[in-house]
Amino acid sequence: MNVLRFSDLIAQGKVQGRRVFIRADLNVPQDDSGRITEDTRIRASIPCIRMALDAGAAVMVTSHLGRPTEGEFKPEDSLAPVAARLGELLGREVPLVSDWVDGVDVQPGQVVLLENCRLNKGEKKNNEELAKKMAALCDIFVHDAFGTAHRAEASTYGIAQFAPVACAGPLLAAEIDAITKALDNPKRPLVAIVAGSKVSTKLTILQSLAKNVDQLVVGGGIANTFMLAAGLKIGKSLAEPDLVGEAKAVIEAMKARGAEVPIPADVVVAKEFKADAPATVKAATDVADDEMILDIGPQTAQALADKLKAAGTIVWNGPVGVFEFDAFAQGTETIARAIAASSAFSIAGGGDTLAAIAKYGIEKDVGYISTGGGAFLEVLEGKTLPAFEILSKRAAG
């Protein structure tokens, strides 16, 4: 994918003295008193900001935070705690600027944080007048927020249309590279793990991947629906019987290409959905009517682990069992450790997947961890994200 990169502009000496507008993703969780509880996204934004400052730019940064009502400021919608944390990480004061759309006073070597961009009327609907005003604030627009790349808003899309120069920051560029490596030009075999509670929320992803992957591993409630499609009984497990036809179609599409959807051979069941419910390993053919499947069994987990160790590329979205309950976490842990041990290039994304990666401490052993939940899923669906589309268009002139 051909996009202009901020690093290229710096290498060409085109950033010094310029006004640089960075759209970051600083949407961090906070407790009831407004204290930031997890600052990964803020830390991830620092390299781009430092690049701009070191290159002698006048730097403006903005982000959304939460879901404010446009035009109505409330204290809990303010980026003030983010400005304080940015200042700590950068070792300098980061002033927070409100009402910034009509002009910002910032000098080369300085950085300011522009208040929550979703407070501006017209942001979410990508209002052209708002986008043009934002574009007029800068010489260079840098999109560095993959988590918003699937949304066409004024601060993510419109500004990229009208800014004199529009480019991808290091975070966005890394996502583009990882996605291209995993999906456009993968080393084979390509194994995708798609898990979650419902087929309906990931049906288009399954259909899209079925055209491209060598192994499509399904887990969680999705696997239960595929087990129904394979003629197995699943007791009172979470499933979507009305989507059995779609699951069969995915299995057939894979089979027609000589690829496969492995169906679990054994499972871990319980009679109740509780952390302390007694867990029983059973053959997939032996699930009783009053039992629910909460994990894949050890035989299935080991068979999948062997496939992952032999893979060339792995795409991972979703734990394969109720890994939050230790009695039903074995399958997800086995998969996680197999990915960590594999020499394959691996890309993982989605909130539950990141939680599993953190639980088993394998962050350093995954090739690339995607920061965008919805954006990552839309890429897996085969969609072109608005941010990639407009940056490609601008790069082509």
C-alpha positions in Angstrom: 0.0 0.0 0.0 1.6 3.3 -1.1 1.3 6.0 1.5 3.6 8.9 2.3 5.3 8.3 5.7 6.2 10.9 8.2 9.7 9.3 8.6 10.3 10.0 4.9 9.5 13.7 5.2 11.8 13.9 8.2 14.6 12.2 6.2 14.1 14.6 3.4 14.4 17.6 5.8 10.8 18.8 5.1 9.6 19.1 8.7 11.8 21.8 10.3 9.9 24.9 11.1 6.6 23.4 9.8 3.3 23.2 11.7 2.6 19.5 12.2 -0.9 18.3 13.3 -0.8 14.8 14.7 -4.1 12.8 15.1 -3.2 10.3 17.8 -5.3 7.8 19.7 -5.1 8.9 23.4 -8.5 7.4 24.3 -7.4 5.8 27.6 -9.5 4.3 30.4 -10.0 6.4 33.5 -11.4 5.7 37.0 -14.4 7.7 38.5 -12.1 10.4 39.7 -10.5 10.9 36.2 -7.2 9.1 37.0 -5.8 7.2 34.0 -5.8 3.5 34.8 -3.9 2.2 31.7 -1.6 4.4 29.5 -0.5 2.1 26.7 -2.0 4.3 24.0 -0.3 7.5 25.4 3.1 5.7 25.5 2.5 4.4 22.0 2.0 8.0 20.7 5.3 9.3 22.1 7.6 8.2 19.2 5.7 10.3 16.6 5.6 13.4 18.9 9.3 13.1 19.6 10.1 12.6 15.9 8.2 15.9 15.1 9.9 17.8 18.0 13.4 16.5 17.2 12.9 17.6 13.6 12.1 21.2 14.7 8.4 21.3 14.0 5.7 23.3 15.8 3.6 20.3 17.1 -0.2 20.1 17.7 -1.6 16.8 18.9 -5.3 15.8 19.3 -7.4 12.8 20.0 -10.9 11.8 21.0 -11.7 10.6 24.5 -14.8 8.7 25.3 -18.1 9.6 23.6 -18.8 13.3 24.3 -21.8 15.2 22.9 -20.5 17.5 20.2 -20.6 21.1 21.2 -21.2 20.3 24.9 -18.1 20.4 27.1 -18.2 18.4 30.3 -15.1 18.1 32.6 -15.0 14.3 32.3 -14.6 14.7 28.5 -11.4 16.8 28.9 -8.0 15.6 27.8 -6.4 17.4 30.9 -5.3 14.1 32.5 -3.8 13.0 29.2 -1.9 16.3 28.9 -0.4 15.8 32.3 0.7 12.2 31.5 2.1 13.3 28.1 4.1 16.0 29.9 5.5 13.4 32.3 6.5 11.1 29.5 8.0 13.9 27.3 9.7 15.6 30.3 8.2 18.9 29.4 5.0 20.8 30.0 2.2 20.1 27.4 -0.3 22.9 27.4 -3.9 21.9 26.7 -5.7 24.2 24.2 -9.5 24.6 24.1 -11.5 26.2 21.3 -8.7 25.6 18.9 -10.4 25.2 15.5 -10.0 28.9 14.5 -6.3 29.1 15.3 -3.5 27.7 17.5 -0.4 29.6 18.7 2.5 27.1 18.7 6.1 27.7 17.8 8.8 25.4 16.4 10.1 23.1 19.2 6.9 23.4 21.1 4.0 20.9 21.5 0.4 21.5 22.5 -2.5 19.2 23.1 -5.7 20.2 21.4 -8.8 19.5 23.5 -11.0 16.4 22.7 -11.6 16.6 18.9 -15.1 15.0 19.3 -16.3 18.1 21.1 -16.2 19.9 17.7 -19.6 20.1 16.0 -19.4 18.1 12.7 -16.4 15.9 13.8 -18.2 12.5 13.5 -20.0 13.4 10.3 -16.8 14.6 8.7 -18.1 18.1 8.1 -16.2 19.7 5.3 -16.1 23.2 6.7 -14.6 21.9 10.0 -12.1 19.7 8.1 -10.9 22.7 6.1 -10.4 24.7 9.3 -8.4 21.9 10.8 -6.3 21.6 7.6 -5.6 25.3 7.7 -3.9 24.9 11.1 -1.1 22.9 9.7 1.5 22.3 6.9 1.7 18.6 7.5 -1.1 16.3 8.8 0.1 13.0 10.4 -2.4 10.2 11.0 -1.0 8.0 13.8 -4.3 6.6 15.2 -4.9 3.1 13.8 -7.8 2.6 16.3 -9.8 5.3 14.4 -8.6 4.3 10.9 -12.0 2.7 10.1 -13.9 5.9 10.8 -14.2 8.8 8.2 -14.3 11.7 10.6 -13.1 15.3 10.3 -9.9 14.8 12.3 -9.1 11.5 10.6 -10.3 11.8 7.0 -11.4 15.3 6.1 -8.2 17.0 7.4 -6.2 14.5 5.3 -8.1 15.5 2.2 -7.4 19.2 2.6 -4.1 19.5 4.5 -1.1 20.6 2.3 0.6 17.3 3.0 -1.0 14.2 4.6 1.1 11.2 5.8 1.1 8.1 8.1 2.8 8.3 11.4 5.1 5.5 12.7 2.2 3.6 14.5 -0.1 3.7 11.5 2.8 2.8 9.1 3.7 -0.2 11.3 0.1 -1.4 11.2 0.0 -1.1 7.4 3.3 -3.1 7.1 2.1 -5.8 9.5 -1.3 -6.2 7.8 0.3 -6.3 4.3 2.8 -8.9 5.5 0.1 -11.1 7.0 -2.7 -10.8 4.5 -1.5 -9.5 1.2 1.8 -11.3 0.9 1.8 -14.1 3.6 4.4 -16.8 4.0 2.4 -20.0 3.8 0.8 -21.9 5.4 -1.4 -19.0 6.6 -3.4 -19.9 9.8 -6.1 -17.7 11.1 -7.7 -18.1 14.5 -11.1 -16.4 14.8 -12.9 -16.9 18.1 -15.6 -15.1 19.9 -19.1 -15.7 21.2 -21.1 -15.2 18.0 -20.7 -16.2 14.3 -23.0 -13.3 13.4 -20.5 -10.7 14.5 -17.6 -12.3 12.6 -19.4 -14.0 9.7 -18.0 -11.6 7.0 -14.5 -12.0 8.5 -14.8 -15.8 8.3 -16.1 -15.6 4.7 -13.3 -13.3 3.7 -10.6 -15.4 5.4 -12.0 -18.6 3.9 -10.8 -17.4 0.5 -7.2 -16.8 1.6 -6.1 -18.9 4.6 -4.8 -22.5 4.7 -6.3 -23.3 8.1 -9.2 -21.4 9.7 -9.3 -22.2 13.4 -12.6 -21.3 15.1 -13.1 -21.0 18.8 -15.5 -20.0 21.5 -19.2 -19.8 20.7 -18.3 -19.7 17.0 -16.7 -23.1 17.2 -20.0 -24.4 18.8 -21.9 -23.3 15.7 -19.4 -25.0 13.5 -19.7 -28.2 15.6 -23.5 -28.1 15.0 -22.7 -27.7 11.2 -20.5 -30.8 11.5 -23.5 -32.8 13.0 -22.3 -32.8 16.6 -24.5 -32.2 19.6 -23.4 -29.3 21.8 -25.9 -29.5 24.7 -26.8 -26.1 26.1 -23.6 -24.4 24.7 -23.8 -20.9 23.3 -24.4 -21.1 19.6 -26.4 -19.7 16.7 -28.3 -22.6 15.1 -29.8 -20.3 12.5 -26.3 -19.7 11.1 -25.4 -23.4 10.6 -25.9 -23.0 6.9 -23.4 -20.2 6.7 -20.9 -22.2 8.8 -21.3 -25.2 6.4 -20.7 -22.8 3.4 -17.4 -21.6 5.0 -16.4 -25.3 5.6 -17.2 -26.2 2.0 -15.4 -23.1 0.6 -12.3 -24.1 2.5 -12.5 -27.7 1.5 -12.9 -26.8 -2.2 -9.4 -25.1 -2.0 -7.9 -28.1 -0.2 -7.9 -26.0 3.1 -9.7 -26.9 6.3 -11.7 -25.7 9.4 -10.5 -28.1 12.1 -13.5 -29.2 14.2 -12.7 -29.9 17.9 -12.1 -33.6 18.7 -12.5 -33.1 22.5 -13.9 -30.3 24.6 -14.1 -29.1 28.2 -17.6 -28.9 29.5 -19.5 -27.8 32.7 -23.1 -27.7 33.8 -22.9 -24.0 34.8 -21.2 -20.9 33.5 -19.2 -20.2 36.7 -15.5 -19.9 37.5 -15.7 -22.7 40.1 -18.0 -25.0 38.1 -16.5 -28.6 37.9 -14.8 -29.0 34.5 -14.9 -32.2 32.6 -12.9 -33.2 29.5 -15.1 -35.1 27.0 -14.9 -36.4 23.4 -16.7 -33.9 21.1 -19.2 -36.7 20.3 -20.2 -37.1 24.0 -21.6 -33.8 25.1 -24.7 -34.3 27.2 -27.9 -32.2 26.9 -27.3 -30.4 30.2 -23.7 -29.5 29.5 -22.1 -26.4 28.0 -18.7 -26.3 26.1 -16.4 -23.7 27.7 -13.0 -24.6 26.1 -11.4 -26.9 23.6 -9.9 -30.1 25.1 -6.2 -31.0 25.4 -6.1 -33.3 22.4 -7.6 -30.5 20.2 -5.4 -27.9 21.7 -2.3 -29.9 21.0 -3.3 -30.7 17.4 -3.8 -26.9 16.8 -0.5 -26.1 18.5 1.3 -28.4 16.1 -0.4 -26.6 13.2 0.7 -23.2 14.6 4.3 -24.3 15.1 4.4 -25.3 11.4 2.7 -22.1 10.1 4.4 -19.4 8.0 1.9 -16.7 9.1 -0.6 -16.6 12.0 -3.5 -14.1 12.3 -5.1 -14.3 15.8 -8.4 -12.7 16.9 -10.1 -14.1 19.9 -9.4 -16.6 22.8 -10.7 -20.2 22.1 -12.3 -20.7 25.5 -13.5 -18.8 28.6 -9.9 -18.1 29.5 -10.9 -15.7 32.3 -11.9 -18.8 34.3 -8.7 -20.8 35.0 -10.5 -24.2 34.7 -11.4 -23.2 31.1 -8.2 -21.4 30.1 -6.0 -24.3 29.1 -7.0 -24.2 25.4 -6.2 -20.5 25.0 -3.0 -20.8 27.0 -1.8 -23.7 24.7 -2.6 -21.7 21.6 -0.9 -18.6 23.0 2.2 -20.5 23.9 2.3 -22.2 20.5 2.1 -18.8 18.8 4.9 -17.6 21.0 7.1 -20.6 20.1 6.3 -20.5 16.4 8.8 -19.1 13.9 5.8 -17.8 11.9 5.1 -14.1 11.5 2.2 -13.5 13.9 -0.3 -10.6 14.1 -2.8 -10.4 16.9 -5.6 -8.0 17.6 -8.9 -7.4 19.5 -9.4 -6.6 23.2 -9.8 -10.2 24.5 -6.8 -11.3 22.5 -4.6 -8.6 24.0 -5.9 -9.6 27.5 -4.8 -13.2 26.8 -1.4 -12.1 25.5 -0.9 -10.1 28.7 -2.2 -12.9 31.0 0.4 -15.3 29.5 3.2 -12.7 29.2 3.9 -13.4 25.5 4.0 -9.8 24.3 7.6 -10.1 23.1 6.9 -13.3 21.2 4.1 -12.0 19.0 5.3 -10.5 15.7 2.9 -7.6 15.8 0.2 -6.6 18.3 -2.5 -4.5 16.6 -3.8 -1.5 18.7 -7.1 -1.1 16.9 -10.1 -3.3 17.7 -12.7 -2.4 15.2 -10.2 -1.3 12.6 -8.3 -4.6 12.9 -11.6 -6.6 12.4 -12.5 -4.5 9.3 -9.1 -5.3 7.8 -9.7 -9.0 8.4 -13.1 -8.5 6.6 -11.2 -7.4 3.5 -12.4 -3.8 3.8 -10.2 -0.8 2.8 -10.1 1.5 5.8 -10.9 5.1 5.1 -7.6 6.3 6.6 -5.6 4.0 4.2 -7.8 5.0 1.3 -7.3 8.8 1.7 -3.6 8.6 2.5 -3.1 6.4 -0.6 -5.0 8.9 -2.7 -2.9 11.8 -1.4 0.3 9.9 -2.0 -0.7 9.3 -5.6 -1.2 13.0 -6.0 
